[in-house]
């Protein structure tokens, strides 16, 4: 987390989040995690910040490469690779 370098419009794709990651949520436009459900930290904080989020995406950090353009459809539950 300490090496995080976000640009405007970036989406955080990670294995999981925990409470120490909360400050990052003001810098991102969406969230994708490999671990989680509706009541996990990432999902709850994303809802509080009004961010689209998809949690529980198997191998997300391997399938989505750094710099790759994606769109998170949080309400529908899918990720679009642009």
PDB file with SEQRES, HELIX, SHEET and CRYST1 records, atoms N, CA, C and O in Angstrom:
SEQRES   1 A   82  UNK UNK UNK UNK UNK UNK UNK UNK UNK UNK UNK UNK UNK          
SEQRES   2 A   82  UNK UNK UNK UNK UNK UNK UNK UNK UNK UNK UNK UNK UNK          
SEQRES   3 A   82  UNK UNK UNK UNK UNK UNK UNK UNK UNK UNK UNK UNK UNK          
SEQRES   4 A   82  UNK UNK UNK UNK UNK UNK UNK UNK UNK UNK UNK UNK UNK          
SEQRES   5 A   82  UNK UNK UNK UNK UNK UNK UNK UNK UNK UNK UNK UNK UNK          
SEQRES   6 A   82  UNK UNK UNK UNK UNK UNK UNK UNK UNK UNK UNK UNK UNK          
SEQRES   7 A   82  UNK UNK UNK UNK                                              
HELIX    1 AA1 UNK A   19  UNK A   26  5                                   8    
HELIX    2 AA2 UNK A   41  UNK A   49  1                                   9    
HELIX    3 AA3 UNK A   60  UNK A   63  1                                   4    
SHEET    1 AA1 3 UNK A  11  UNK A  14  0                                        
SHEET    2 AA1 3 UNK A  30  UNK A  33  1                                        
SHEET    3 AA1 3 UNK A  52  UNK A  54  1                                        
SHEET    1 AA2 2 UNK A  70  UNK A  73  0                                        
SHEET    2 AA2 2 UNK A  78  UNK A  81 -1                                        
CRYST1    1.000    1.000    1.000  90.00  90.00  90.00 P 1           1          
ATOM      1  N   UNK A   1       0.818  -1.190   0.000  1.00  0.00           N  
ATOM      2  CA  UNK A   1       0.000   0.000   0.000  1.00  0.00           C  
ATOM      3  C   UNK A   1       0.861   1.253   0.000  1.00  0.00           C  
ATOM      4  O   UNK A   1       0.517   2.235  -0.658  1.00  0.00           O  
ATOM      5  N   UNK A   2       1.982   1.239   0.730  1.00  0.00           N  
ATOM      6  CA  UNK A   2       2.820   2.429   0.816  1.00  0.00           C  
ATOM      7  C   UNK A   2       3.445   2.808  -0.525  1.00  0.00           C  
ATOM      8  O   UNK A   2       3.888   3.943  -0.702  1.00  0.00           O  
ATOM      9  N   UNK A   3       3.486   1.873  -1.465  1.00  0.00           N  
ATOM     10  CA  UNK A   3       4.035   2.153  -2.794  1.00  0.00           C  
ATOM     11  C   UNK A   3       2.961   2.543  -3.801  1.00  0.00           C  
ATOM     12  O   UNK A   3       3.255   2.714  -4.984  1.00  0.00           O  
ATOM     13  N   UNK A   4       1.728   2.684  -3.350  1.00  0.00           N  
ATOM     14  CA  UNK A   4       0.615   3.003  -4.250  1.00  0.00           C  
ATOM     15  C   UNK A   4       0.845   4.350  -4.917  1.00  0.00           C  
ATOM     16  O   UNK A   4       1.165   5.341  -4.260  1.00  0.00           O  
ATOM     17  N   UNK A   5       0.677   4.368  -6.229  1.00  0.00           N  
ATOM     18  CA  UNK A   5       0.847   5.590  -7.014  1.00  0.00           C  
ATOM     19  C   UNK A   5      -0.321   5.662  -7.988  1.00  0.00           C  
ATOM     20  O   UNK A   5      -0.261   5.094  -9.079  1.00  0.00           O  
ATOM     21  N   UNK A   6      -1.388   6.363  -7.592  1.00  0.00           N  
ATOM     22  CA  UNK A   6      -2.600   6.415  -8.396  1.00  0.00           C  
ATOM     23  C   UNK A   6      -2.651   7.670  -9.244  1.00  0.00           C  
ATOM     24  O   UNK A   6      -2.208   8.743  -8.835  1.00  0.00           O  
ATOM     25  N   UNK A   7      -3.203   7.507 -10.437  1.00  0.00           N  
ATOM     26  CA  UNK A   7      -3.484   8.630 -11.315  1.00  0.00           C  
ATOM     27  C   UNK A   7      -5.003   8.813 -11.360  1.00  0.00           C  
ATOM     28  O   UNK A   7      -5.753   7.915 -10.979  1.00  0.00           O  
ATOM     29  N   UNK A   8      -5.440   9.962 -11.819  1.00  0.00           N  
ATOM     30  CA  UNK A   8      -6.874  10.264 -11.920  1.00  0.00           C  
ATOM     31  C   UNK A   8      -7.589   9.160 -12.698  1.00  0.00           C  
ATOM     32  O   UNK A   8      -7.181   8.811 -13.805  1.00  0.00           O  
ATOM     33  N   UNK A   9      -8.638   8.623 -12.123  1.00  0.00           N  
ATOM     34  CA  UNK A   9      -9.438   7.610 -12.795  1.00  0.00           C  
ATOM     35  C   UNK A   9      -9.003   6.178 -12.579  1.00  0.00           C  
ATOM     36  O   UNK A   9      -9.634   5.264 -13.112  1.00  0.00           O  
ATOM     37  N   UNK A  10      -7.942   5.948 -11.813  1.00  0.00           N  
ATOM     38  CA  UNK A  10      -7.460   4.590 -11.589  1.00  0.00           C  
ATOM     39  C   UNK A  10      -8.458   3.761 -10.784  1.00  0.00           C  
ATOM     40  O   UNK A  10      -9.198   4.276  -9.946  1.00  0.00           O  
ATOM     41  N   UNK A  11      -8.450   2.468 -11.066  1.00  0.00           N  
ATOM     42  CA  UNK A  11      -9.254   1.497 -10.338  1.00  0.00           C  
ATOM     43  C   UNK A  11      -8.297   0.610  -9.559  1.00  0.00           C  
ATOM     44  O   UNK A  11      -7.330   0.093 -10.119  1.00  0.00           O  
ATOM     45  N   UNK A  12      -8.559   0.435  -8.284  1.00  0.00           N  
ATOM     46  CA  UNK A  12      -7.724  -0.401  -7.427  1.00  0.00           C  
ATOM     47  C   UNK A  12      -8.085  -1.860  -7.650  1.00  0.00           C  
ATOM     48  O   UNK A  12      -9.223  -2.268  -7.417  1.00  0.00           O  
ATOM     49  N   UNK A  13      -7.107  -2.649  -8.106  1.00  0.00           N  
ATOM     50  CA  UNK A  13      -7.270  -4.089  -8.294  1.00  0.00           C  
ATOM     51  C   UNK A  13      -6.280  -4.749  -7.343  1.00  0.00           C  
ATOM     52  O   UNK A  13      -5.071  -4.566  -7.477  1.00  0.00           O  
ATOM     53  N   UNK A  14      -6.786  -5.513  -6.388  1.00  0.00           N  
ATOM     54  CA  UNK A  14      -5.942  -6.064  -5.338  1.00  0.00           C  
ATOM     55  C   UNK A  14      -6.490  -7.385  -4.828  1.00  0.00           C  
ATOM     56  O   UNK A  14      -7.622  -7.763  -5.127  1.00  0.00           O  
ATOM     57  N   UNK A  15      -5.679  -8.071  -4.065  1.00  0.00           N  
ATOM     58  CA  UNK A  15      -6.119  -9.333  -3.480  1.00  0.00           C  
ATOM     59  C   UNK A  15      -7.197  -9.084  -2.432  1.00  0.00           C  
ATOM     60  O   UNK A  15      -8.221  -9.767  -2.420  1.00  0.00           O  
ATOM     61  N   UNK A  16      -6.971  -8.098  -1.543  1.00  0.00           N  
ATOM     62  CA  UNK A  16      -7.910  -7.769  -0.477  1.00  0.00           C  
ATOM     63  C   UNK A  16      -7.611  -6.362   0.014  1.00  0.00           C  
ATOM     64  O   UNK A  16      -6.605  -5.769  -0.375  1.00  0.00           O  
ATOM     65  N   UNK A  17      -8.473  -5.826   0.861  1.00  0.00           N  
ATOM     66  CA  UNK A  17      -8.191  -4.571   1.551  1.00  0.00           C  
ATOM     67  C   UNK A  17      -8.434  -4.776   3.041  1.00  0.00           C  
ATOM     68  O   UNK A  17      -9.079  -5.741   3.452  1.00  0.00           O  
ATOM     69  N   UNK A  18      -7.911  -3.862   3.837  1.00  0.00           N  
ATOM     70  CA  UNK A  18      -8.196  -3.863   5.273  1.00  0.00           C  
ATOM     71  C   UNK A  18      -8.311  -2.405   5.709  1.00  0.00           C  
ATOM     72  O   UNK A  18      -8.054  -1.511   4.902  1.00  0.00           O  
ATOM     73  N   UNK A  19      -8.683  -2.139   6.944  1.00  0.00           N  
ATOM     74  CA  UNK A  19      -8.927  -0.762   7.369  1.00  0.00           C  
ATOM     75  C   UNK A  19      -7.779   0.214   7.126  1.00  0.00           C  
ATOM     76  O   UNK A  19      -8.024   1.405   6.935  1.00  0.00           O  
ATOM     77  N   UNK A  20      -6.548  -0.255   7.128  1.00  0.00           N  
ATOM     78  CA  UNK A  20      -5.427   0.661   6.879  1.00  0.00           C  
ATOM     79  C   UNK A  20      -5.416   1.192   5.446  1.00  0.00           C  
ATOM     80  O   UNK A  20      -4.727   2.170   5.157  1.00  0.00           O  
ATOM     81  N   UNK A  21      -6.160   0.567   4.557  1.00  0.00           N  
ATOM     82  CA  UNK A  21      -6.222   0.985   3.161  1.00  0.00           C  
ATOM     83  C   UNK A  21      -7.263   2.079   2.912  1.00  0.00           C  
ATOM     84  O   UNK A  21      -7.296   2.650   1.822  1.00  0.00           O  
ATOM     85  N   UNK A  22      -8.099   2.377   3.883  1.00  0.00           N  
ATOM     86  CA  UNK A  22      -9.208   3.310   3.698  1.00  0.00           C  
ATOM     87  C   UNK A  22      -8.796   4.637   3.060  1.00  0.00           C  
ATOM     88  O   UNK A  22      -9.532   5.126   2.202  1.00  0.00           O  
ATOM     89  N   UNK A  23      -7.659   5.255   3.427  1.00  0.00           N  
ATOM     90  CA  UNK A  23      -7.282   6.520   2.780  1.00  0.00           C  
ATOM     91  C   UNK A  23      -7.111   6.425   1.259  1.00  0.00           C  
ATOM     92  O   UNK A  23      -7.254   7.429   0.561  1.00  0.00           O  
ATOM     93  N   UNK A  24      -6.807   5.238   0.741  1.00  0.00           N  
ATOM     94  CA  UNK A  24      -6.645   5.074  -0.712  1.00  0.00           C  
ATOM     95  C   UNK A  24      -7.961   5.256  -1.469  1.00  0.00           C  
ATOM     96  O   UNK A  24      -7.955   5.612  -2.648  1.00  0.00           O  
ATOM     97  N   UNK A  25      -9.061   5.017  -0.810  1.00  0.00           N  
ATOM     98  CA  UNK A  25     -10.355   5.044  -1.486  1.00  0.00           C  
ATOM     99  C   UNK A  25     -10.735   6.445  -1.980  1.00  0.00           C  
ATOM    100  O   UNK A  25     -11.582   6.567  -2.865  1.00  0.00           O  
ATOM    101  N   UNK A  26     -10.138   7.486  -1.439  1.00  0.00           N  
ATOM    102  CA  UNK A  26     -10.428   8.831  -1.938  1.00  0.00           C  
ATOM    103  C   UNK A  26      -9.701   9.101  -3.251  1.00  0.00           C  
ATOM    104  O   UNK A  26     -10.022  10.062  -3.950  1.00  0.00           O  
ATOM    105  N   UNK A  27      -8.726   8.263  -3.591  1.00  0.00           N  
ATOM    106  CA  UNK A  27      -7.914   8.471  -4.792  1.00  0.00           C  
ATOM    107  C   UNK A  27      -8.318   7.606  -5.973  1.00  0.00           C  
ATOM    108  O   UNK A  27      -7.792   7.796  -7.069  1.00  0.00           O  
ATOM    109  N   UNK A  28      -9.236   6.658  -5.787  1.00  0.00           N  
ATOM    110  CA  UNK A  28      -9.577   5.731  -6.865  1.00  0.00           C  
ATOM    111  C   UNK A  28     -11.026   5.922  -7.320  1.00  0.00           C  
ATOM    112  O   UNK A  28     -11.830   6.558  -6.638  1.00  0.00           O  
ATOM    113  N   UNK A  29     -11.333   5.363  -8.472  1.00  0.00           N  
ATOM    114  CA  UNK A  29     -12.679   5.463  -9.046  1.00  0.00           C  
ATOM    115  C   UNK A  29     -13.430   4.147  -9.015  1.00  0.00           C  
ATOM    116  O   UNK A  29     -14.581   4.090  -9.446  1.00  0.00           O  
ATOM    117  N   UNK A  30     -12.806   3.084  -8.513  1.00  0.00           N  
ATOM    118  CA  UNK A  30     -13.463   1.795  -8.431  1.00  0.00           C  
ATOM    119  C   UNK A  30     -12.566   0.793  -7.738  1.00  0.00           C  
ATOM    120  O   UNK A  30     -11.394   1.068  -7.486  1.00  0.00           O  
ATOM    121  N   UNK A  31     -13.122  -0.382  -7.427  1.00  0.00           N  
ATOM    122  CA  UNK A  31     -12.398  -1.414  -6.692  1.00  0.00           C  
ATOM    123  C   UNK A  31     -12.719  -2.788  -7.241  1.00  0.00           C  
ATOM    124  O   UNK A  31     -13.870  -3.101  -7.544  1.00  0.00           O  
ATOM    125  N   UNK A  32     -11.673  -3.612  -7.368  1.00  0.00           N  
ATOM    126  CA  UNK A  32     -11.813  -5.026  -7.714  1.00  0.00           C  
ATOM    127  C   UNK A  32     -10.927  -5.788  -6.737  1.00  0.00           C  
ATOM    128  O   UNK A  32      -9.735  -5.499  -6.627  1.00  0.00           O  
ATOM    129  N   UNK A  33     -11.501  -6.766  -6.023  1.00  0.00           N  
ATOM    130  CA  UNK A  33     -10.702  -7.592  -5.122  1.00  0.00           C  
ATOM    131  C   UNK A  33     -10.908  -9.066  -5.422  1.00  0.00           C  
ATOM    132  O   UNK A  33     -11.952  -9.476  -5.929  1.00  0.00           O  
ATOM    133  N   UNK A  34      -9.892  -9.851  -5.098  1.00  0.00           N  
ATOM    134  CA  UNK A  34      -9.981 -11.299  -5.276  1.00  0.00           C  
ATOM    135  C   UNK A  34     -10.753 -11.948  -4.127  1.00  0.00           C  
ATOM    136  O   UNK A  34     -11.494 -12.910  -4.331  1.00  0.00           O  
ATOM    137  N   UNK A  35     -10.576 -11.420  -2.933  1.00  0.00           N  
ATOM    138  CA  UNK A  35     -11.190 -11.982  -1.736  1.00  0.00           C  
ATOM    139  C   UNK A  35     -12.315 -11.061  -1.291  1.00  0.00           C  
ATOM    140  O   UNK A  35     -12.176  -9.838  -1.334  1.00  0.00           O  
ATOM    141  N   UNK A  36     -13.407 -11.636  -0.873  1.00  0.00           N  
ATOM    142  CA  UNK A  36     -14.425 -10.777  -0.290  1.00  0.00           C  
ATOM    143  C   UNK A  36     -15.836 -11.143  -0.643  1.00  0.00           C  
ATOM    144  O   UNK A  36     -16.109 -11.955  -1.527  1.00  0.00           O  
ATOM    145  N   UNK A  37     -16.722 -10.506   0.091  1.00  0.00           N  
ATOM    146  CA  UNK A  37     -18.148 -10.643  -0.094  1.00  0.00           C  
ATOM    147  C   UNK A  37     -18.795  -9.305   0.214  1.00  0.00           C  
ATOM    148  O   UNK A  37     -18.099  -8.303   0.374  1.00  0.00           O  
ATOM    149  N   UNK A  38     -20.103  -9.277   0.298  1.00  0.00           N  
ATOM    150  CA  UNK A  38     -20.828  -8.021   0.481  1.00  0.00           C  
ATOM    151  C   UNK A  38     -20.485  -7.281   1.763  1.00  0.00           C  
ATOM    152  O   UNK A  38     -20.628  -6.060   1.817  1.00  0.00           O  
ATOM    153  N   UNK A  39     -20.040  -7.980   2.791  1.00  0.00           N  
ATOM    154  CA  UNK A  39     -19.758  -7.334   4.066  1.00  0.00           C  
ATOM    155  C   UNK A  39     -18.260  -7.226   4.372  1.00  0.00           C  
ATOM    156  O   UNK A  39     -17.892  -6.924   5.507  1.00  0.00           O  
ATOM    157  N   UNK A  40     -17.398  -7.464   3.393  1.00  0.00           N  
ATOM    158  CA  UNK A  40     -15.959  -7.307   3.627  1.00  0.00           C  
ATOM    159  C   UNK A  40     -15.580  -5.836   3.585  1.00  0.00           C  
ATOM    160  O   UNK A  40     -16.333  -4.996   3.090  1.00  0.00           O  
ATOM    161  N   UNK A  41     -14.414  -5.545   4.106  1.00  0.00           N  
ATOM    162  CA  UNK A  41     -13.960  -4.165   4.220  1.00  0.00           C  
ATOM    163  C   UNK A  41     -14.076  -3.409   2.896  1.00  0.00           C  
ATOM    164  O   UNK A  41     -14.684  -2.339   2.851  1.00  0.00           O  
ATOM    165  N   UNK A  42     -13.507  -3.945   1.829  1.00  0.00           N  
ATOM    166  CA  UNK A  42     -13.513  -3.246   0.546  1.00  0.00           C  
ATOM    167  C   UNK A  42     -14.903  -2.921   0.051  1.00  0.00           C  
ATOM    168  O   UNK A  42     -15.158  -1.808  -0.410  1.00  0.00           O  
ATOM    169  N   UNK A  43     -15.804  -3.882   0.143  1.00  0.00           N  
ATOM    170  CA  UNK A  43     -17.171  -3.673  -0.326  1.00  0.00           C  
ATOM    171  C   UNK A  43     -17.888  -2.608   0.493  1.00  0.00           C  
ATOM    172  O   UNK A  43     -18.581  -1.757  -0.065  1.00  0.00           O  
ATOM    173  N   UNK A  44     -17.728  -2.649   1.796  1.00  0.00           N  
ATOM    174  CA  UNK A  44     -18.405  -1.684   2.677  1.00  0.00           C  
ATOM    175  C   UNK A  44     -17.875  -0.275   2.442  1.00  0.00           C  
ATOM    176  O   UNK A  44     -18.661   0.664   2.317  1.00  0.00           O  
ATOM    177  N   UNK A  45     -16.560  -0.116   2.379  1.00  0.00           N  
ATOM    178  CA  UNK A  45     -15.971   1.217   2.190  1.00  0.00           C  
ATOM    179  C   UNK A  45     -16.297   1.749   0.798  1.00  0.00           C  
ATOM    180  O   UNK A  45     -16.566   2.940   0.641  1.00  0.00           O  
ATOM    181  N   UNK A  46     -16.276   0.881  -0.216  1.00  0.00           N  
ATOM    182  CA  UNK A  46     -16.636   1.320  -1.570  1.00  0.00           C  
ATOM    183  C   UNK A  46     -18.066   1.857  -1.589  1.00  0.00           C  
ATOM    184  O   UNK A  46     -18.334   2.875  -2.228  1.00  0.00           O  
ATOM    185  N   UNK A  47     -18.986   1.185  -0.897  1.00  0.00           N  
ATOM    186  CA  UNK A  47     -20.365   1.680  -0.830  1.00  0.00           C  
ATOM    187  C   UNK A  47     -20.414   3.042  -0.145  1.00  0.00           C  
ATOM    188  O   UNK A  47     -21.120   3.943  -0.598  1.00  0.00           O  
ATOM    189  N   UNK A  48     -19.663   3.192   0.947  1.00  0.00           N  
ATOM    190  CA  UNK A  48     -19.652   4.466   1.670  1.00  0.00           C  
ATOM    191  C   UNK A  48     -19.129   5.609   0.806  1.00  0.00           C  
ATOM    192  O   UNK A  48     -19.601   6.741   0.920  1.00  0.00           O  
ATOM    193  N   UNK A  49     -18.159   5.318  -0.057  1.00  0.00           N  
ATOM    194  CA  UNK A  49     -17.569   6.336  -0.917  1.00  0.00           C  
ATOM    195  C   UNK A  49     -18.282   6.447  -2.265  1.00  0.00           C  
ATOM    196  O   UNK A  49     -17.925   7.292  -3.086  1.00  0.00           O  
ATOM    197  N   UNK A  50     -19.272   5.613  -2.495  1.00  0.00           N  
ATOM    198  CA  UNK A  50     -20.010   5.650  -3.751  1.00  0.00           C  
ATOM    199  C   UNK A  50     -19.223   5.135  -4.939  1.00  0.00           C  
ATOM    200  O   UNK A  50     -19.438   5.576  -6.068  1.00  0.00           O  
ATOM    201  N   UNK A  51     -18.309   4.199  -4.692  1.00  0.00           N  
ATOM    202  CA  UNK A  51     -17.468   3.652  -5.752  1.00  0.00           C  
ATOM    203  C   UNK A  51     -18.027   2.330  -6.269  1.00  0.00           C  
ATOM    204  O   UNK A  51     -18.524   1.522  -5.485  1.00  0.00           O  
ATOM    205  N   UNK A  52     -17.952   2.101  -7.579  1.00  0.00           N  
ATOM    206  CA  UNK A  52     -18.326   0.784  -8.087  1.00  0.00           C  
ATOM    207  C   UNK A  52     -17.291  -0.236  -7.615  1.00  0.00           C  
ATOM    208  O   UNK A  52     -16.093   0.045  -7.609  1.00  0.00           O  
ATOM    209  N   UNK A  53     -17.756  -1.408  -7.225  1.00  0.00           N  
ATOM    210  CA  UNK A  53     -16.849  -2.437  -6.725  1.00  0.00           C  
ATOM    211  C   UNK A  53     -17.336  -3.820  -7.116  1.00  0.00           C  
ATOM    212  O   UNK A  53     -18.537  -4.089  -7.164  1.00  0.00           O  
ATOM    213  N   UNK A  54     -16.386  -4.681  -7.392  1.00  0.00           N  
ATOM    214  CA  UNK A  54     -16.635  -6.097  -7.615  1.00  0.00           C  
ATOM    215  C   UNK A  54     -15.668  -6.832  -6.700  1.00  0.00           C  
ATOM    216  O   UNK A  54     -14.457  -6.630  -6.794  1.00  0.00           O  
ATOM    217  N   UNK A  55     -16.180  -7.676  -5.821  1.00  0.00           N  
ATOM    218  CA  UNK A  55     -15.335  -8.426  -4.896  1.00  0.00           C  
ATOM    219  C   UNK A  55     -15.490  -9.919  -5.151  1.00  0.00           C  
ATOM    220  O   UNK A  55     -16.512 -10.369  -5.670  1.00  0.00           O  
ATOM    221  N   UNK A  56     -14.472 -10.676  -4.782  1.00  0.00           N  
ATOM    222  CA  UNK A  56     -14.503 -12.120  -4.987  1.00  0.00           C  
ATOM    223  C   UNK A  56     -14.190 -12.532  -6.411  1.00  0.00           C  
ATOM    224  O   UNK A  56     -14.711 -13.537  -6.894  1.00  0.00           O  
ATOM    225  N   UNK A  57     -13.339 -11.763  -7.097  1.00  0.00           N  
ATOM    226  CA  UNK A  57     -12.971 -12.063  -8.491  1.00  0.00           C  
ATOM    227  C   UNK A  57     -11.707 -12.918  -8.485  1.00  0.00           C  
ATOM    228  O   UNK A  57     -10.610 -12.423  -8.227  1.00  0.00           O  
ATOM    229  N   UNK A  58     -11.875 -14.181  -8.769  1.00  0.00           N  
ATOM    230  CA  UNK A  58     -10.756 -15.122  -8.750  1.00  0.00           C  
ATOM    231  C   UNK A  58      -9.673 -14.701  -9.747  1.00  0.00           C  
ATOM    232  O   UNK A  58      -9.961 -14.442 -10.916  1.00  0.00           O  
ATOM    233  N   UNK A  59      -8.437 -14.635  -9.278  1.00  0.00           N  
ATOM    234  CA  UNK A  59      -7.255 -14.302 -10.090  1.00  0.00           C  
ATOM    235  C   UNK A  59      -7.292 -12.903 -10.707  1.00  0.00           C  
ATOM    236  O   UNK A  59      -6.651 -12.675 -11.733  1.00  0.00           O  
ATOM    237  N   UNK A  60      -8.015 -11.977 -10.116  1.00  0.00           N  
ATOM    238  CA  UNK A  60      -8.121 -10.625 -10.674  1.00  0.00           C  
ATOM    239  C   UNK A  60      -6.761  -9.972 -10.861  1.00  0.00           C  
ATOM    240  O   UNK A  60      -6.530  -9.309 -11.873  1.00  0.00           O  
ATOM    241  N   UNK A  61      -5.857 -10.148  -9.902  1.00  0.00           N  
ATOM    242  CA  UNK A  61      -4.552  -9.477 -10.002  1.00  0.00           C  
ATOM    243  C   UNK A  61      -3.664 -10.097 -11.071  1.00  0.00           C  
ATOM    244  O   UNK A  61      -2.695  -9.472 -11.503  1.00  0.00           O  
ATOM    245  N   UNK A  62      -3.974 -11.304 -11.500  1.00  0.00           N  
ATOM    246  CA  UNK A  62      -3.232 -11.921 -12.608  1.00  0.00           C  
ATOM    247  C   UNK A  62      -3.878 -11.612 -13.948  1.00  0.00           C  
ATOM    248  O   UNK A  62      -3.184 -11.447 -14.952  1.00  0.00           O  
ATOM    249  N   UNK A  63      -5.197 -11.534 -13.968  1.00  0.00           N  
ATOM    250  CA  UNK A  63      -5.919 -11.335 -15.222  1.00  0.00           C  
ATOM    251  C   UNK A  63      -5.947  -9.877 -15.662  1.00  0.00           C  
ATOM    252  O   UNK A  63      -5.968  -9.593 -16.860  1.00  0.00           O  
ATOM    253  N   UNK A  64      -5.947  -8.949 -14.704  1.00  0.00           N  
ATOM    254  CA  UNK A  64      -5.993  -7.520 -15.017  1.00  0.00           C  
ATOM    255  C   UNK A  64      -4.601  -6.945 -14.795  1.00  0.00           C  
ATOM    256  O   UNK A  64      -4.097  -6.945 -13.672  1.00  0.00           O  
ATOM    257  N   UNK A  65      -3.993  -6.465 -15.843  1.00  0.00           N  
ATOM    258  CA  UNK A  65      -2.620  -5.961 -15.783  1.00  0.00           C  
ATOM    259  C   UNK A  65      -2.595  -4.487 -15.410  1.00  0.00           C  
ATOM    260  O   UNK A  65      -3.536  -3.747 -15.697  1.00  0.00           O  
ATOM    261  N   UNK A  66      -1.515  -4.070 -14.772  1.00  0.00           N  
ATOM    262  CA  UNK A  66      -1.327  -2.664 -14.417  1.00  0.00           C  
ATOM    263  C   UNK A  66      -1.375  -1.810 -15.679  1.00  0.00           C  
ATOM    264  O   UNK A  66      -0.688  -2.100 -16.658  1.00  0.00           O  
ATOM    265  N   UNK A  67      -2.165  -0.785 -15.653  1.00  0.00           N  
ATOM    266  CA  UNK A  67      -2.304   0.105 -16.803  1.00  0.00           C  
ATOM    267  C   UNK A  67      -3.379  -0.307 -17.786  1.00  0.00           C  
ATOM    268  O   UNK A  67      -3.729   0.468 -18.677  1.00  0.00           O  
ATOM    269  N   UNK A  68      -3.910  -1.510 -17.643  1.00  0.00           N  
ATOM    270  CA  UNK A  68      -4.972  -1.974 -18.539  1.00  0.00           C  
ATOM    271  C   UNK A  68      -6.248  -1.188 -18.268  1.00  0.00           C  
ATOM    272  O   UNK A  68      -6.567  -0.900 -17.114  1.00  0.00           O  
ATOM    273  N   UNK A  69      -6.971  -0.844 -19.310  1.00  0.00           N  
ATOM    274  CA  UNK A  69      -8.217  -0.082 -19.162  1.00  0.00           C  
ATOM    275  C   UNK A  69      -9.374  -1.041 -18.933  1.00  0.00           C  
ATOM    276  O   UNK A  69      -9.623  -1.945 -19.731  1.00  0.00           O  
ATOM    277  N   UNK A  70     -10.077  -0.824 -17.820  1.00  0.00           N  
ATOM    278  CA  UNK A  70     -11.243  -1.635 -17.496  1.00  0.00           C  
ATOM    279  C   UNK A  70     -12.373  -0.725 -17.033  1.00  0.00           C  
ATOM    280  O   UNK A  70     -12.154   0.431 -16.671  1.00  0.00           O  
ATOM    281  N   UNK A  71     -13.562  -1.260 -17.051  1.00  0.00           N  
ATOM    282  CA  UNK A  71     -14.733  -0.560 -16.519  1.00  0.00           C  
ATOM    283  C   UNK A  71     -15.402  -1.508 -15.524  1.00  0.00           C  
ATOM    284  O   UNK A  71     -15.641  -2.676 -15.831  1.00  0.00           O  
ATOM    285  N   UNK A  72     -15.699  -0.998 -14.337  1.00  0.00           N  
ATOM    286  CA  UNK A  72     -16.322  -1.806 -13.289  1.00  0.00           C  
ATOM    287  C   UNK A  72     -17.821  -1.517 -13.281  1.00  0.00           C  
ATOM    288  O   UNK A  72     -18.244  -0.389 -13.032  1.00  0.00           O  
ATOM    289  N   UNK A  73     -18.604  -2.534 -13.553  1.00  0.00           N  
ATOM    290  CA  UNK A  73     -20.067  -2.421 -13.510  1.00  0.00           C  
ATOM    291  C   UNK A  73     -20.526  -3.024 -12.190  1.00  0.00           C  
ATOM    292  O   UNK A  73     -20.944  -4.180 -12.135  1.00  0.00           O  
ATOM    293  N   UNK A  74     -20.442  -2.228 -11.125  1.00  0.00           N  
ATOM    294  CA  UNK A  74     -20.727  -2.706  -9.784  1.00  0.00           C  
ATOM    295  C   UNK A  74     -22.139  -3.197  -9.590  1.00  0.00           C  
ATOM    296  O   UNK A  74     -22.351  -4.223  -8.943  1.00  0.00           O  
ATOM    297  N   UNK A  75     -23.110  -2.492 -10.133  1.00  0.00           N  
ATOM    298  CA  UNK A  75     -24.510  -2.896  -9.953  1.00  0.00           C  
ATOM    299  C   UNK A  75     -24.838  -4.200 -10.663  1.00  0.00           C  
ATOM    300  O   UNK A  75     -25.659  -4.987 -10.191  1.00  0.00           O  
ATOM    301  N   UNK A  76     -24.189  -4.421 -11.801  1.00  0.00           N  
ATOM    302  CA  UNK A  76     -24.450  -5.624 -12.587  1.00  0.00           C  
ATOM    303  C   UNK A  76     -23.512  -6.767 -12.221  1.00  0.00           C  
ATOM    304  O   UNK A  76     -23.799  -7.924 -12.526  1.00  0.00           O  
ATOM    305  N   UNK A  77     -22.380  -6.451 -11.561  1.00  0.00           N  
ATOM    306  CA  UNK A  77     -21.463  -7.478 -11.101  1.00  0.00           C  
ATOM    307  C   UNK A  77     -20.485  -8.010 -12.124  1.00  0.00           C  
ATOM    308  O   UNK A  77     -20.144  -9.192 -12.090  1.00  0.00           O  
ATOM    309  N   UNK A  78     -20.024  -7.163 -13.036  1.00  0.00           N  
ATOM    310  CA  UNK A  78     -19.014  -7.623 -13.976  1.00  0.00           C  
ATOM    311  C   UNK A  78     -18.005  -6.517 -14.302  1.00  0.00           C  
ATOM    312  O   UNK A  78     -18.239  -5.334 -14.058  1.00  0.00           O  
ATOM    313  N   UNK A  79     -16.881  -6.955 -14.862  1.00  0.00           N  
ATOM    314  CA  UNK A  79     -15.801  -6.054 -15.260  1.00  0.00           C  
ATOM    315  C   UNK A  79     -15.679  -6.137 -16.771  1.00  0.00           C  
ATOM    316  O   UNK A  79     -15.686  -7.222 -17.351  1.00  0.00           O  
ATOM    317  N   UNK A  80     -15.570  -4.985 -17.392  1.00  0.00           N  
ATOM    318  CA  UNK A  80     -15.422  -4.905 -18.849  1.00  0.00           C  
ATOM    319  C   UNK A  80     -13.989  -4.496 -19.162  1.00  0.00           C  
ATOM    320  O   UNK A  80     -13.509  -3.485 -18.650  1.00  0.00           O  
ATOM    321  N   UNK A  81     -13.307  -5.263 -19.988  1.00  0.00           N  
ATOM    322  CA  UNK A  81     -11.975  -4.888 -20.443  1.00  0.00           C  
ATOM    323  C   UNK A  81     -12.157  -4.053 -21.698  1.00  0.00           C  
ATOM    324  O   UNK A  81     -12.773  -4.492 -22.669  1.00  0.00           O  
ATOM    325  N   UNK A  82     -11.615  -2.845 -21.665  1.00  0.00           N  
ATOM    326  CA  UNK A  82     -11.823  -1.892 -22.758  1.00  0.00           C  
ATOM    327  C   UNK A  82     -10.698  -2.011 -23.774  1.00  0.00           C  
ATOM    328  O   UNK A  82     -10.689  -1.292 -24.773  1.00  0.00           O  
TER     329      UNK A  82                                                      
END                                                                             
